[in-house]
């Protein structure tokens, strides 16, 4: 099947990659099914909110480590084996979590099984990024990454939320959770079937690692101080979605109390923001390939997120529960977060001999953002209130603009590989 599709292209990308992207959509839908209701369900069956938080914290810690590990393993054993490992890990520990944890109502097993399941989706999805980085032509790399994040967000955010909203009233929580295995298995096998371990020249990715492979794997850590530019890119990635994970913690209460809108209306705003993020990720990936990756990150990402963070507070203050204005900012904020997509093309370019290690740093930043956002909200909201939160994120995104100066070599590398005149990156 891989040979059949190897040379065929659609939207300028090999059909093999497009098939893999479909696998990511299905897999991440399965992973996202629980997000809308699992924490509430854990409390409903008799556990405390603190116990639920402990379970999710264990999951978050493992997920962060796995996000880093995915890039390393993608180069050491190959993307295909890493994705298979992620699939098997997800299925095994999800079954353990549902039966030994939730069904038997064992808190210790819930924490253990759900925590270990945190290895699953990063190993599957982020190893696929390694394959894209090696398989895609440089001038199409940001576009391919944009499509990856479209499928990723479309699964975990959009389909993963709407599917259970339809199924839950008919079959209940446990049956809905068990049904996630269907999505995971179908998407997982499709991905493992279509993805191979070869780059564009047909050379195995793991064979390009010289010397001791596991010693090379440590570059996923040592690259942080040996290549400060890559470390800066990882920090930018952590800042990228910190606001996303932070605002979702504090804004529901602010909007429903200050504006007196319903929870349903808030969820609809968040859904609009998620769709905007999905679509803009593809568009900014394409735009980055046209006008320059760094230019898109700087002006649409850093500046856009700075402004929209402030508007999250000042639009309600100025206009009240003006739904069209709130929808507009949701669209703009979702798009601004998506404008950081070219980072996935920039970091591998900063370390061409260690692309897997660079992607590991990128993934580590993605995982860390899930801690940075809520922690920042907790500190700032406690001392300064909601206005302190929005200004805190605005300042953080403003400072991220300065960090982009560390990424200029990637801009020069992109310019070097650009064959169309007039696409200089500044």
KEROVO-141442 format. One record per residue (C-alpha): y, z, x. Coordinates in Angstrom, 3 decimals, decimal comma. Example, Ala and Ser with C-alpha at 12.3 -4.5 7.8 and 13.67 -1.06 7.14 Angstrom:
[pt [-4,500; 7,800; 12,300]]
[pt [-1,060; 7,140; 13,670]]
REM end
This chain:
[pt [0,000; 0,000; 0,000]]
[pt [2,411; 0,826; 2,863]]
[pt [1,716; -2,582; 4,452]]
[pt [2,334; -4,313; 1,116]]
[pt [5,818; -2,798; 0,794]]
[pt [6,740; -2,551; 4,479]]
[pt [8,988; -5,627; 4,650]]
[pt [10,248; -5,737; 1,064]]
[pt [13,724; -4,381; 0,377]]
[pt [15,668; -3,234; -2,649]]
[pt [19,338; -2,172; -2,541]]
[pt [19,197; -2,934; 1,174]]
[pt [16,437; -0,368; 1,808]]
[pt [12,679; -0,839; 2,327]]
[pt [10,743; -0,339; -0,907]]
[pt [8,583; 2,146; 0,984]]
[pt [11,626; 4,415; 1,371]]
[pt [12,589; 3,935; -2,286]]
[pt [9,069; 4,945; -3,317]]
[pt [9,395; 8,021; -1,124]]
[pt [12,707; 8,836; -2,799]]
[pt [10,985; 8,711; -6,191]]
[pt [8,443; 11,168; -4,807]]
[pt [11,300; 13,494; -3,812]]
[pt [12,715; 13,282; -7,361]]
[pt [9,374; 14,238; -8,926]]
[pt [8,618; 16,982; -6,398]]
[pt [12,050; 18,600; -6,660]]
[pt [11,886; 18,453; -10,468]]
[pt [8,760; 20,576; -10,253]]
[pt [10,477; 22,969; -7,871]]
[pt [13,586; 23,252; -10,055]]
[pt [11,847; 23,920; -13,381]]
[pt [11,936; 27,689; -12,904]]
[pt [15,559; 28,037; -11,798]]
[pt [17,142; 28,308; -15,218]]
[pt [14,963; 31,137; -16,524]]
[pt [12,668; 32,749; -13,908]]
[pt [14,963; 35,662; -12,987]]
[pt [15,458; 36,495; -16,670]]
[pt [11,732; 36,202; -17,364]]
[pt [10,900; 38,595; -14,519]]
[pt [13,181; 41,178; -16,133]]
[pt [11,829; 40,449; -19,619]]
[pt [8,247; 41,299; -18,583]]
[pt [9,326; 44,737; -17,387]]
[pt [10,719; 44,504; -13,860]]
[pt [14,231; 45,583; -12,936]]
[pt [17,072; 43,284; -11,977]]
[pt [16,936; 44,786; -8,462]]
[pt [13,261; 43,908; -8,159]]
[pt [14,028; 40,374; -9,262]]
[pt [16,756; 40,198; -6,608]]
[pt [14,325; 41,408; -3,924]]
[pt [11,853; 38,686; -4,885]]
[pt [14,493; 35,967; -4,697]]
[pt [15,837; 37,360; -1,420]]
[pt [12,384; 37,134; 0,154]]
[pt [12,158; 33,557; -1,053]]
[pt [15,589; 32,732; 0,348]]
[pt [14,782; 34,124; 3,796]]
[pt [11,563; 32,116; 4,049]]
[pt [13,297; 29,007; 2,708]]
[pt [15,941; 29,225; 5,433]]
[pt [13,306; 29,465; 8,171]]
[pt [11,271; 26,657; 6,615]]
[pt [14,354; 24,445; 6,386]]
[pt [14,774; 24,709; 10,157]]
[pt [11,046; 24,347; 10,791]]
[pt [10,775; 21,117; 8,784]]
[pt [12,799; 19,110; 11,294]]
[pt [10,844; 20,491; 14,237]]
[pt [7,432; 19,837; 12,712]]
[pt [8,554; 16,403; 11,572]]
[pt [8,855; 15,396; 15,228]]
[pt [5,947; 17,402; 16,633]]
[pt [3,168; 16,577; 14,142]]
[pt [4,905; 13,808; 12,192]]
[pt [6,632; 13,688; 8,790]]
[pt [3,455; 12,793; 6,886]]
[pt [1,473; 15,853; 7,998]]
[pt [4,500; 18,095; 7,530]]
[pt [4,980; 16,841; 3,967]]
[pt [1,279; 17,362; 3,249]]
[pt [1,569; 20,910; 4,589]]
[pt [4,545; 21,509; 2,293]]
[pt [2,639; 20,163; -0,711]]
[pt [-0,445; 22,309; -0,075]]
[pt [1,673; 25,403; 0,618]]
[pt [3,647; 24,974; -2,595]]
[pt [0,567; 24,490; -4,773]]
[pt [-1,461; 27,313; -3,194]]
[pt [1,207; 29,994; -3,337]]
[pt [2,537; 28,904; -6,728]]
[pt [-0,925; 29,461; -8,201]]
[pt [-1,048; 32,844; -6,466]]
[pt [2,417; 33,719; -7,744]]
[pt [1,702; 32,749; -11,340]]
[pt [-1,680; 34,466; -11,562]]
[pt [-1,680; 37,427; -9,159]]
[pt [2,037; 38,055; -9,504]]
[pt [3,345; 37,241; -12,973]]
[pt [0,142; 37,239; -15,033]]
[pt [-1,220; 40,463; -13,495]]
[pt [2,356; 41,834; -13,262]]
[pt [2,015; 42,906; -9,625]]
[pt [5,409; 43,228; -7,973]]
[pt [4,045; 43,208; -4,426]]
[pt [2,120; 39,991; -5,078]]
[pt [5,167; 38,438; -6,730]]
[pt [7,256; 39,084; -3,621]]
[pt [4,493; 37,949; -1,238]]
[pt [3,433; 34,804; -3,079]]
[pt [6,871; 33,659; -4,189]]
[pt [8,253; 34,360; -0,752]]
[pt [5,563; 32,314; 1,013]]
[pt [6,015; 29,518; -1,491]]
[pt [9,472; 29,178; 0,043]]
[pt [7,824; 27,152; 2,826]]
[pt [6,835; 24,473; 0,319]]
[pt [9,771; 22,324; -0,677]]
[pt [11,668; 22,409; 2,670]]
[pt [8,589; 21,209; 4,568]]
[pt [8,080; 18,415; 2,043]]
[pt [11,644; 17,285; 1,358]]
[pt [13,322; 17,924; 4,709]]
[pt [10,501; 16,339; 6,714]]
[pt [11,230; 13,246; 4,640]]
[pt [14,776; 13,350; 6,071]]
[pt [13,283; 13,128; 9,572]]
[pt [11,391; 10,004; 8,524]]
[pt [14,541; 8,444; 7,055]]
[pt [16,458; 9,181; 10,268]]
[pt [13,872; 7,314; 12,331]]
[pt [13,058; 4,585; 9,831]]
[pt [16,527; 3,502; 8,642]]
[pt [18,882; 1,167; 10,452]]
[pt [21,883; 3,077; 11,784]]
[pt [24,474; 1,186; 9,742]]
[pt [22,521; 2,059; 6,553]]
[pt [21,715; 5,665; 7,441]]
[pt [24,435; 7,410; 5,409]]
[pt [23,552; 5,264; 2,393]]
[pt [19,897; 6,258; 2,676]]
[pt [20,847; 9,930; 3,016]]
[pt [23,082; 9,597; -0,046]]
[pt [20,141; 8,317; -2,060]]
[pt [17,988; 11,183; -0,750]]
[pt [20,446; 13,797; -1,994]]
[pt [20,808; 11,922; -5,289]]
[pt [17,064; 12,265; -5,876]]
[pt [16,982; 15,805; -4,489]]
[pt [19,802; 17,032; -6,751]]
[pt [18,558; 14,940; -9,668]]
[pt [15,225; 16,723; -9,488]]
[pt [16,112; 20,321; -8,696]]
[pt [19,403; 20,357; -10,629]]
[pt [19,302; 17,871; -13,485]]
[pt [15,712; 17,154; -14,574]]
[pt [14,614; 20,581; -13,367]]
[pt [17,022; 22,163; -15,854]]
[pt [16,699; 19,875; -18,858]]
[pt [12,905; 19,628; -18,857]]
[pt [12,332; 23,379; -19,413]]
[pt [15,138; 23,515; -21,982]]
[pt [13,037; 21,152; -24,101]]
[pt [9,602; 22,638; -23,357]]
[pt [10,310; 26,386; -23,427]]
[pt [10,760; 26,782; -27,211]]
[pt [7,355; 25,199; -27,820]]
[pt [5,063; 26,615; -25,123]]
[pt [6,859; 29,619; -23,623]]
[pt [7,667; 30,615; -20,053]]
[pt [4,231; 30,831; -18,443]]
[pt [3,012; 27,476; -19,711]]
[pt [6,277; 25,875; -18,598]]
[pt [5,864; 27,382; -15,129]]
[pt [2,271; 26,148; -14,889]]
[pt [3,422; 22,665; -15,886]]
[pt [5,547; 22,484; -12,744]]
[pt [2,330; 21,919; -10,792]]
[pt [1,923; 18,538; -12,511]]
[pt [5,292; 17,332; -11,196]]
[pt [4,615; 18,744; -7,734]]
[pt [1,158; 17,208; -7,386]]
[pt [2,201; 13,754; -8,617]]
[pt [5,344; 13,672; -6,495]]
[pt [3,588; 15,222; -3,527]]
[pt [0,694; 12,765; -3,416]]
[pt [3,046; 9,824; -3,949]]
[pt [5,159; 10,930; -0,999]]
[pt [2,217; 11,572; 1,311]]
[pt [0,707; 8,217; 0,331]]
[pt [3,846; 6,184; 1,023]]
[pt [5,303; 7,949; 4,070]]
[pt [3,905; 7,242; 7,513]]
[pt [4,772; 8,642; 10,937]]
[pt [6,333; 5,504; 12,395]]
[pt [9,901; 4,510; 13,170]]
[pt [11,448; 1,070; 12,591]]
[pt [9,714; -0,329; 15,671]]
[pt [6,304; 0,873; 14,515]]
[pt [6,090; 3,630; 17,140]]
[pt [4,769; 6,988; 15,993]]
[pt [7,536; 9,560; 15,797]]
[pt [5,451; 12,347; 17,319]]
[pt [4,516; 10,113; 20,269]]
[pt [8,184; 9,827; 21,191]]
[pt [8,289; 13,521; 22,068]]
[pt [7,836; 13,763; 25,821]]
[pt [6,008; 16,561; 27,605]]
[pt [4,715; 19,649; 25,838]]
[pt [5,345; 19,114; 22,141]]
[pt [5,702; 22,770; 21,281]]
[pt [8,082; 23,321; 24,155]]
[pt [10,071; 20,425; 22,765]]
[pt [9,942; 22,076; 19,366]]
[pt [11,989; 24,954; 20,746]]
[pt [14,843; 22,502; 21,108]]
[pt [15,396; 23,116; 17,431]]
[pt [16,763; 26,500; 18,574]]
[pt [18,071; 25,838; 22,090]]
[pt [20,044; 22,820; 20,876]]
[pt [22,408; 25,295; 19,199]]
[pt [23,875; 26,330; 22,565]]
[pt [22,958; 23,287; 24,630]]
[pt [24,744; 20,984; 22,189]]
[pt [27,699; 22,862; 20,663]]
[pt [28,636; 19,739; 18,687]]
[pt [25,327; 19,875; 16,844]]
[pt [25,877; 23,602; 16,216]]
[pt [29,304; 22,786; 14,789]]
[pt [27,682; 20,227; 12,497]]
[pt [25,193; 22,841; 11,330]]
[pt [28,039; 25,242; 10,561]]
[pt [29,782; 22,483; 8,617]]
[pt [26,602; 21,993; 6,591]]
[pt [26,472; 25,721; 5,833]]
[pt [30,098; 25,649; 4,655]]
[pt [29,402; 22,495; 2,620]]
[pt [27,411; 24,107; -0,196]]
[pt [28,494; 27,734; 0,311]]
[pt [31,136; 27,244; -2,381]]
[pt [28,575; 25,675; -4,693]]
[pt [26,236; 28,675; -4,451]]
[pt [29,145; 31,107; -4,526]]
[pt [30,970; 29,775; -7,586]]
[pt [27,795; 29,703; -9,659]]
[pt [27,561; 33,481; -9,154]]
[pt [31,102; 34,460; -10,131]]
[pt [32,490; 31,717; -12,369]]
[pt [30,238; 32,126; -15,433]]
[pt [31,620; 35,630; -16,008]]
[pt [35,201; 34,555; -15,293]]
[pt [35,082; 31,548; -17,599]]
[pt [33,375; 33,327; -20,482]]
[pt [35,625; 36,413; -20,303]]
[pt [39,019; 35,048; -19,208]]
[pt [38,777; 31,777; -21,146]]
[pt [36,504; 33,055; -23,912]]
[pt [34,322; 29,951; -23,742]]
[pt [30,619; 30,211; -24,491]]
[pt [27,828; 30,364; -21,944]]
[pt [26,609; 27,056; -23,341]]
[pt [29,963; 25,441; -22,587]]
[pt [29,890; 26,819; -19,060]]
[pt [26,395; 25,402; -18,527]]
[pt [27,596; 22,029; -19,758]]
[pt [30,425; 22,110; -17,227]]
[pt [27,935; 22,924; -14,491]]
[pt [25,715; 20,076; -15,657]]
[pt [28,669; 17,668; -15,467]]
[pt [29,405; 18,925; -11,958]]
[pt [25,761; 18,391; -10,952]]
[pt [25,735; 14,816; -12,249]]
[pt [29,002; 14,112; -10,431]]
[pt [27,479; 15,489; -7,242]]
[pt [24,427; 13,247; -7,604]]
[pt [26,349; 10,045; -8,201]]
[pt [29,052; 10,773; -5,631]]
[pt [26,420; 11,472; -2,980]]
[pt [25,243; 7,868; -3,195]]
[pt [28,759; 6,442; -3,356]]
[pt [30,050; 8,485; -0,422]]
[pt [26,985; 7,563; 1,608]]
[pt [27,785; 3,884; 1,073]]
[pt [31,491; 4,467; 1,682]]
[pt [30,727; 6,314; 4,895]]
[pt [28,778; 3,328; 6,191]]
[pt [31,772; 1,143; 5,352]]
[pt [34,837; 3,113; 6,464]]
[pt [33,307; 5,741; 8,746]]
[pt [31,147; 8,831; 8,271]]
[pt [33,662; 11,255; 9,746]]
[pt [36,564; 9,949; 7,695]]
[pt [34,632; 10,592; 4,459]]
[pt [33,640; 14,135; 5,492]]
[pt [37,187; 15,027; 6,557]]
[pt [39,312; 13,668; 3,757]]
[pt [37,019; 13,607; 0,743]]
[pt [34,844; 16,567; 1,721]]
[pt [36,930; 19,170; 3,557]]
[pt [40,281; 18,416; 1,931]]
[pt [38,781; 17,697; -1,489]]
[pt [36,755; 20,932; -1,570]]
[pt [39,802; 22,934; -0,413]]
[pt [41,928; 21,686; -3,287]]
[pt [39,200; 21,910; -5,944]]
[pt [38,314; 25,478; -4,941]]
[pt [41,847; 26,540; -5,810]]
[pt [41,827; 24,496; -9,016]]
[pt [38,753; 26,442; -10,158]]
[pt [41,157; 29,346; -10,734]]
[pt [44,563; 27,778; -11,251]]
[pt [43,532; 25,258; -13,928]]
[pt [42,324; 28,045; -16,279]]
[pt [45,458; 30,074; -15,493]]
[pt [47,774; 27,137; -16,196]]
[pt [45,968; 25,368; -19,027]]
[pt [43,620; 27,973; -20,514]]
[pt [40,393; 26,745; -22,114]]
[pt [41,401; 23,109; -21,781]]
[pt [37,966; 21,507; -21,658]]
[pt [39,097; 18,045; -20,425]]
[pt [40,929; 19,663; -17,478]]
[pt [37,947; 21,885; -16,699]]
[pt [35,611; 18,887; -16,850]]
[pt [37,912; 16,942; -14,530]]
[pt [37,802; 19,669; -11,888]]
[pt [34,044; 19,994; -12,261]]
[pt [33,722; 16,259; -11,573]]
[pt [36,076; 16,425; -8,590]]
[pt [34,441; 19,511; -7,079]]
[pt [30,951; 18,040; -7,444]]
[pt [32,175; 14,873; -5,744]]
[pt [33,899; 16,780; -2,928]]
[pt [30,702; 18,678; -2,092]]
[pt [28,834; 15,355; -2,066]]
[pt [31,335; 13,891; 0,413]]
[pt [29,644; 15,934; 3,163]]
[pt [26,546; 13,714; 2,803]]
[pt [27,360; 11,677; 5,971]]
[pt [26,652; 14,842; 7,995]]
[pt [22,991; 13,904; 7,604]]
[pt [23,736; 10,701; 9,508]]
[pt [26,175; 12,253; 11,985]]
[pt [23,991; 15,014; 13,435]]
[pt [21,047; 12,816; 14,489]]
[pt [23,592; 10,536; 16,186]]
[pt [24,940; 13,477; 18,200]]
[pt [21,471; 14,063; 19,655]]
[pt [19,678; 10,689; 19,661]]
[pt [16,911; 11,971; 21,936]]
[pt [16,335; 15,029; 19,721]]
[pt [16,929; 13,827; 16,196]]
[pt [14,344; 16,180; 14,718]]
[pt [15,994; 19,185; 16,387]]
[pt [19,404; 18,064; 15,120]]
[pt [18,033; 17,707; 11,600]]
[pt [16,510; 21,177; 11,930]]
[pt [20,002; 22,547; 12,561]]
[pt [21,267; 20,591; 9,552]]
[pt [18,526; 22,035; 7,375]]
[pt [19,162; 25,526; 8,739]]
[pt [22,780; 25,204; 7,640]]
[pt [21,646; 24,092; 4,190]]
[pt [19,463; 27,172; 3,839]]
[pt [22,089; 29,542; 5,232]]
[pt [24,647; 28,351; 2,666]]
[pt [22,556; 29,976; -0,062]]
[pt [23,325; 33,345; 1,583]]
[pt [26,879; 32,720; 2,769]]
[pt [28,207; 31,742; -0,670]]
[pt [26,996; 34,747; -2,688]]
[pt [27,758; 37,221; 0,134]]
[pt [31,316; 35,922; 0,430]]
[pt [31,722; 36,237; -3,327]]
[pt [30,398; 39,795; -3,280]]
[pt [32,824; 40,920; -0,579]]
[pt [35,952; 39,097; -1,757]]
[pt [35,471; 39,741; -5,476]]
[pt [34,933; 43,433; -4,840]]
[pt [38,199; 43,847; -2,931]]
[pt [40,471; 41,017; -4,072]]
[pt [39,060; 39,801; -7,372]]
[pt [38,578; 36,209; -8,489]]
[pt [41,794; 34,996; -6,846]]
[pt [40,506; 36,300; -3,519]]
[pt [37,269; 34,369; -4,033]]
[pt [38,907; 30,990; -4,628]]
[pt [41,351; 31,455; -1,735]]
[pt [38,489; 32,579; 0,513]]
[pt [36,532; 29,395; -0,160]]
[pt [39,688; 27,261; 0,082]]
[pt [40,480; 28,707; 3,528]]
[pt [36,874; 28,217; 4,615]]
[pt [36,920; 24,542; 3,598]]
[pt [40,328; 24,128; 5,218]]
[pt [38,958; 25,488; 8,502]]
[pt [35,993; 23,127; 8,198]]
[pt [38,469; 20,262; 8,619]]
[pt [39,156; 21,570; 12,131]]
[pt [35,431; 21,655; 12,906]]
[pt [35,159; 17,919; 12,316]]
[pt [36,951; 17,376; 15,638]]
[pt [33,653; 18,373; 17,286]]
[pt [31,918; 15,396; 15,663]]
[pt [34,065; 12,574; 17,055]]
[pt [31,334; 11,277; 19,431]]
[pt [29,275; 10,393; 16,354]]
[pt [32,231; 8,440; 15,002]]
[pt [32,422; 6,488; 18,260]]
[pt [28,672; 5,862; 18,167]]
[pt [28,941; 4,521; 14,632]]
[pt [31,801; 2,264; 15,655]]
[pt [29,733; 0,975; 18,571]]
[pt [26,937; -0,037; 16,202]]
[pt [29,240; -1,536; 13,564]]
[pt [29,190; -5,304; 13,550]]
[pt [31,849; -5,840; 10,897]]
[pt [35,420; -5,937; 12,140]]
[pt [38,025; -3,598; 10,754]]
[pt [35,692; -0,630; 10,216]]
[pt [37,049; 1,529; 13,007]]
[pt [36,545; 5,258; 12,541]]
[pt [39,334; 7,605; 13,430]]
REM end
